[in-house]
Amino acid sequence: MKRWYALSAIGKDRPGIVADLAELIYEHGCNLEDSSMTILGGEFAVLLLFTGDGEDLERRLSSACKRLEWERRLTVFFRPLEGPPLPYGHGEKRDVYELLATGVDRAGLVARVCRLLAERDVTIREMKTYLRPEPESGTPLYTMRIEMGLPVSVRLADLEAALDRLSEELRIDITVRAEPAPPAV
């Protein structure tokens, strides 16, 4: 019987990490179904969803993950899923928006913005943050880009008003637009 699995791994970025993980999945007769990968501060992070079947597969995969941790210096987390993952955008109908917040870096920006969204049942589908020096002054400028799902029960104008109050309090710029921009390359 085909089972679904999730695997996440993190390690110092180097050529071959994706090949190592893809080979582990392939060599156990499994099929890679979905993935997300990124580099953060020189660390490579990946989340993989894959399917497989066969006797004793879970034990063999677990053993192979431990071997990969030891040989390739990766931290690997692996677990079976209870069933197939829900399709992207499942559940309650939500309108998709992009939130862009920029300002001088300080502790708590992400926590405060994300808490405001959570209190209004807004889902975060994807989030990217980065710190870059402002071109003219060199001051560290923090940018947070969120693709979010707004439930039909929440009025966009009410959310924007709450975000405006928060942006004034934190002295940052926050904008919301109806269609997310293409992902940053």
N, C-alpha and C positions, 0 to 999 in steps of 0.2 A: 504494500500500500504506500502510495506516495505521501511523504511528509514534508512539511515546511520547516526551515531552520533559519535562525538569524545568527550572524557572526559579526562581531565588531573587533577591530584591531587598531592599535596605535603603536607607533614606534618612530625612531629617528628617521627622517626622510632619506631614502636612498633608492637607486634604481633597483627594480626587481621585486618590490613588495607586492604589487598587484599580481605579478606573475606567480609568486610563491602562493598567494591565497587562491588564485584561480586554478592553479595546478592541484592544490589540496582538494578543492571541490571536485574538479574533473576526475582526478585519480580515484576518488571514492564513488564514481558513477553518478555524481550529482549534477544538477543543472543550475547555473547562476541565473536568477530571475530578475533581480533588481539590485541597484547599488547606488551608493553616494560616497564620494571621497573628497577629501580636502587636505590642505597643508596649513597648519597653524603653528607659527613660531618655530618652524623647522621640524615639527612633528607631523607625520602623516597619519591621518585618521580615516577609517573606512567602516561602512556599515553595509553588509551584504545580506540579501535574502536569497535562499536557494532551496531546491527540492531534491529529494532523493528517496530511494527505498532500498530495502535489502536487509537481510538478517544482521543484527548486531551493528548496524550502521552508526547509531548514536555513540556507542563505545569506541568504535574505530575512529570516528571523527574527533571525539574528545581527545583520544590519544595522539592523533595527528596534530591537533591544535597545540597540545603541550609540547610536542617535539618542535613545532615551529617556534613556539615561545623561546625554547632553549637554544635552538640552532640559529635563529634569525633575530633574537633579542626584541621580539614583539610582545606586547601584552594583548592576549586574545581572549575574548569572551564569546562563548558559543552556547546556544540553547535551542531546543525544539520549540516550535510554535504549536498552539492548540489547534490550529487549522489554517487555511489560507489567509493571507493578510487581506484586510479590507481594501477595496480599490481607493485610489487617490480621490479625495473629495467626497467620501461616503457620508452617510448620515444626513443630518438636517441640512437643508439648502442654505448655503452661505454665499454671500457676494464676496468676491476677492478684491482686495485693495493692497496697495503698497504704502507702507509708512517709511518715511525717510527722516531720521533725526540726526542733526549735526550740531556740534558745539565743542567748547573747550573741554578736554577730558577731565573727568572727576569721578570719584567712586560713587556708585549708586545709580548712574544713568540707566543702565539696562534694567536693573531691579525695579526701579520706579515706573518706567514705561511698561514693562511686561506685567507688573502687578496691576496697573490701571487697565490693561487689556484683559487680563484674567478676570478681574472683578466684573467685567461686562460680557463675559462668556465669549470673548474673541479668541479664536484659535490662531496660533502661530504655526504656519505651514513651513516656513523657511526663514532663517535669520542669518545675516552676515554682519559682522562688525569689524572695523579696522581703524587704526590710528595712523594718521599721516600728518606731517608738518604742514602748516599753512604756508602757501608759497611766499607771501610777502614777509611775514614776521618769523616764521619757523615755529610758531606756537603749535603744540600738538593738538590736532583737530580730530575729534572722535566722530565716526560715522556709523550709524546703525540702520540697516535696511531690512525691513520685515515684510514678508508676504503673509497677509493675514486673512482669515475667513470671518466675516462679520455675519452673525446670525440675523435672520429677518426680524427678530424681536428688538434689535438695537437700531435706533435711527443714526445714520451717519452724522447728521448735524449735532446730535448729542455727544457722540464720541469725539468729534472734532472740537467741540467746546471744552470738553474735559482735557483733551490733549493740549489745547491752547493755554488753559490755566496751568497745566504742568510745565509746559515749555517756558512760560514766564517765570515760574518758581525756580526752575533749573537753569534758566538763562541759556536755552538751546533753541534751535529752530526745528520744528516738527511739521512735516507736510504729509498729506494723505492724498493719494490719487487712485482713480478707479481701476486702472489697468496697470499691473506690475510691469516695470521696465524689464528688458531682457537681463538675464543673470550676468553679473560682473564676470569678466574673463580674467 
